[in-house]
């Protein structure tokens, strides 16, 4: 609460009237108490230039209507970002699945086998069974990037 005194307004007829809005401001509140409906059924009337609630027919202030619109847009943008991330994850999984399908298609032919892209050795299905030697993807990508730079 503020310690500033409330200065009453002076009027033409000599009557001193204290504005309740000034009292509220002195107490750290807004000029007027505000109450808005919680419905989301807003009607925008362009001819009367007003916004009102279709459910309770209460007039809605432009700031509240703007706030509802921005919150709605924000939730849609967040949903789109999540969808984009899930699609990227699905694409990486699909790439792995497509690679396995391509290898399988080559192995199903009777006279061909896929080759290692680096040493051009043939890869047989038996080579993929059991304990396979493994290496980190990051190390492999870094090694390829380094070889491309030479």
Secondary structure, DSSP 8 states (H G I E B T S, - for coil): --------EE-TTS-EE--HHHHHHHTTS-SS---------EEEETTTTEEEETTT--EE-HHHHHHHHHHHHHHHHHHHHHHHHHHHHHHHHHHHHHHHHHHHHHHHSSS---B-TTT--B--GGGGSS------HHHHHHHHHHHHH-
